[in-house]
Amino acid sequence: MPEIDRVKFGIQGLDKALNSGIPKGNLVLVSGGAGTGKTTFSLQFLVNGALLFGEKGLYISTEQNVSELRKAAANFGWKLEELEKSGMVRLKYLNILKGDSFLKNIRAECEDFQPKRVVIDSLTTLTDSILVTDLKEDIAFSVVQVAETVNPIPRTERIVAKTILYHLIDALRAISSTVLLTSELLEDEKGLSADEVSEFITDGVIILYYFGVGATEARSMIIRKMRYTAHEKKSILYDIFNDGIRVVSEEEAYKL
């Protein structure tokens, strides 16, 4: 059997849990609640990719603008502006309320920059704010129209959001990059993402958890699935330090 090309996080312990890294080209959902470090996790994926492995990375944000992302990275000593100037990292803020086509923007950025790593942050904002231009200009709209002619049910925003999500995943597969897609996860939600569908159509799912009881807090992650590779099934304890996310032992986790 040929050896699988892999993309490493550069986080000791996590790459080991992934059997040396994510299979190249996989689309991975990173889901978690507030305080779990989804943005930090995603930025570190790109920064380590550029600094440790010489791989270009594209960060597409629908929530934080470029200035805010740079400030967030600077807290960990990551100098994004230098990586941007060197052509290793590109940051792109897409205000999905302005009416620009989200899918077209992603395609254009990926075709122009040719990144090896891509982050979409976040799917939650996308599915909560459906664009009229996306519905009119992208194939998702015609798919929904055809479905209605066969079975005339109300075209709710949720149905359309899921349809667009399927086509977003298809568009991302076509660029052959390794992709992280973030999603909010509330404590009372039954699924593994806010949209309750992306966990089924992505190749991998990593769930980030935060536990806080009194003065004690801890964070853990679980690799719920990862296609094309064996992986750790147990919870992996981690925390957020001055230099980013690190996997820690149980003893270290509860001392922090």
C-alpha positions in Angstrom: 0.0 0.0 0.0 1.5 3.4 -1.0 2.4 5.7 1.8 -0.2 8.5 2.5 1.0 12.1 2.1 0.2 14.0 5.3 -0.1 17.5 6.6 1.2 18.1 10.1 -0.1 20.5 12.7 3.3 20.9 14.2 1.7 20.3 17.6 3.6 17.5 19.4 1.1 14.9 20.6 -1.6 15.9 18.1 0.4 14.8 15.1 1.2 11.5 16.9 -2.6 11.1 17.6 -3.2 11.5 13.9 -0.7 8.9 13.0 1.8 11.6 11.7 -0.8 14.1 10.5 -3.9 14.8 8.5 -4.1 12.9 5.2 -3.3 15.5 2.5 -6.4 17.0 0.9 -8.7 16.2 3.7 -11.4 18.7 4.8 -11.6 18.7 8.6 -14.3 20.2 10.7 -13.0 21.9 13.9 -16.0 22.3 16.2 -16.1 23.7 19.7 -17.7 26.2 22.1 -16.5 29.5 23.4 -13.1 29.4 25.0 -11.9 26.3 23.3 -9.4 28.1 21.1 -10.8 27.4 17.6 -9.2 30.5 16.1 -5.9 29.9 17.8 -5.9 26.3 16.7 -6.6 27.4 13.1 -4.0 30.2 13.1 -1.4 27.8 14.5 -2.2 25.3 11.7 -1.2 28.0 9.1 1.7 29.6 11.0 3.3 26.2 11.7 2.7 25.2 8.1 4.6 28.3 6.9 7.4 28.3 9.4 8.0 24.6 10.0 7.0 23.0 6.7 7.2 25.7 4.1 3.6 25.5 3.0 1.5 28.4 2.0 -1.7 29.0 4.0 -4.9 31.0 3.3 -7.1 32.1 6.2 -10.7 33.2 5.2 -12.6 34.8 8.0 -16.2 35.8 8.2 -16.0 37.0 11.7 -12.7 38.8 12.5 -11.2 41.3 10.1 -7.5 41.1 9.1 -6.4 43.5 11.8 -8.1 41.5 14.5 -6.5 38.3 13.3 -3.1 39.9 13.3 -3.6 41.0 16.9 -4.8 37.6 18.0 -1.7 36.0 16.4 0.6 38.6 18.0 -0.5 37.4 21.5 1.4 34.2 20.7 4.4 35.8 19.1 3.2 35.0 15.6 4.2 37.8 13.2 1.5 37.4 10.5 2.5 40.5 8.6 6.0 39.1 8.0 4.5 35.9 6.7 2.1 37.9 4.5 5.0 39.9 3.1 7.0 36.8 2.3 4.0 35.3 0.5 3.6 32.4 2.8 0.3 33.4 4.4 -2.7 35.4 3.1 -5.5 36.7 5.3 -8.9 37.5 3.8 -11.9 38.9 5.6 -15.2 38.3 3.7 -18.1 40.4 5.0 -20.9 38.1 3.9 -23.5 40.8 4.7 -22.2 43.0 1.9 -23.7 40.8 -0.8 -20.5 39.5 -2.3 -20.6 35.9 -3.5 -18.9 33.8 -0.8 -18.3 30.8 -3.0 -16.9 32.9 -5.9 -14.6 34.7 -3.5 -13.2 31.5 -2.1 -12.6 30.0 -5.6 -10.9 33.2 -6.7 -8.6 33.4 -3.7 -7.5 29.8 -3.9 -6.9 30.0 -7.6 -4.8 33.1 -7.2 -2.8 32.1 -4.1 -2.5 28.3 -4.6 -2.4 27.5 -0.9 -1.5 24.1 0.5 -3.5 24.9 3.7 -6.8 26.7 4.0 -8.9 27.8 7.0 -12.6 28.8 6.7 -13.7 30.5 9.9 -16.5 30.1 10.3 -19.2 27.9 8.8 -21.6 29.0 11.5 -21.6 32.6 10.3 -22.0 31.5 6.7 -25.0 29.3 7.4 -26.6 31.8 9.7 -26.4 34.6 7.1 -27.5 33.4 3.7 -26.6 35.6 0.8 -29.0 36.5 -1.9 -26.1 36.7 -4.4 -25.0 33.3 -3.5 -28.5 31.9 -4.1 -28.9 33.6 -7.4 -25.4 33.1 -8.9 -24.4 29.7 -7.5 -25.7 26.2 -8.5 -27.2 25.8 -5.0 -30.1 28.1 -6.0 -31.0 26.0 -9.1 -30.8 22.8 -7.1 -33.2 24.1 -4.6 -35.6 25.3 -7.3 -35.6 21.9 -9.0 -36.3 20.2 -5.7 -39.3 22.5 -5.2 -40.8 21.6 -8.5 -40.7 17.9 -7.5 -41.8 18.4 -3.9 -43.1 21.9 -3.2 -42.0 22.5 0.4 -41.2 25.8 1.9 -37.6 26.9 1.0 -36.5 27.7 4.5 -33.1 29.4 5.2 -31.9 26.2 6.9 -32.6 24.1 3.8 -30.8 26.6 1.5 -27.9 26.9 4.0 -27.3 23.2 3.9 -27.5 23.1 0.1 -24.9 25.9 -0.1 -22.8 24.1 2.4 -22.7 21.0 0.2 -21.5 23.1 -2.7 -18.9 24.9 -0.6 -17.5 21.5 0.3 -17.4 20.5 -3.4 -15.7 23.7 -4.3 -13.0 23.2 -1.6 -12.4 19.6 -2.7 -11.7 20.9 -6.2 -8.7 23.0 -5.0 -6.9 20.0 -3.5 -5.8 21.9 -0.4 -6.0 20.6 3.2 -8.8 22.5 4.8 -9.9 23.3 8.3 -13.5 24.6 8.7 -14.6 25.9 12.1 -18.0 25.7 13.6 -19.6 26.8 16.9 -20.8 24.0 19.2 -23.3 24.9 22.0 -23.4 22.7 25.0 -27.0 21.6 24.4 -26.6 20.8 20.7 -27.0 17.2 19.7 -24.9 17.3 16.6 -21.2 18.0 16.1 -21.6 21.3 14.4 -24.1 24.2 14.4 -25.4 23.3 11.0 -25.7 19.6 11.9 -24.6 18.4 8.5 -20.9 19.4 8.0 -19.8 16.5 10.3 -21.2 14.1 7.7 -19.7 15.6 4.5 -16.2 16.5 5.8 -13.4 13.9 5.9 -12.5 14.6 9.5 -14.0 16.0 12.7 -12.0 17.3 15.7 -14.1 18.5 18.6 -12.7 20.9 21.1 -14.1 21.0 24.7 -13.7 23.4 27.6 -14.5 22.3 31.2 -14.6 24.9 34.0 -15.7 24.1 37.6 -14.9 26.7 40.1 -11.2 27.6 39.9 -10.4 24.4 37.9 -10.5 24.4 34.2 -9.3 22.1 31.5 -9.5 21.6 27.7 -9.6 18.5 25.7 -10.1 17.4 22.1 -11.5 14.3 20.5 -10.8 13.2 16.9 -14.2 11.9 16.1 -13.3 10.8 12.6 -10.5 11.1 10.1 -10.7 9.3 6.8 -7.8 7.4 5.3 -5.9 7.0 8.5 -5.9 5.4 11.9 -6.1 7.9 14.8 -6.3 8.2 18.6 -9.9 7.5 19.9 -9.4 8.8 23.4 -9.6 12.4 24.6 -6.5 14.5 24.2 -5.8 17.1 26.9 -4.5 20.4 25.7 -4.1 24.0 26.9 -3.4 27.4 25.5 0.0 28.9 26.4 1.9 32.0 25.4 3.3 30.3 22.3 0.0 28.6 21.3 -1.7 25.3 21.8 0.1 22.4 23.4 -1.0 18.8 24.2 -0.5 18.2 28.0 -0.6 15.2 30.3 -3.5 14.7 32.8 -1.3 15.9 35.6 -0.3 19.0 33.8 -3.8 19.8 32.7 -5.2 20.0 36.2 -2.3 21.9 37.6 -2.7 24.8 35.1 
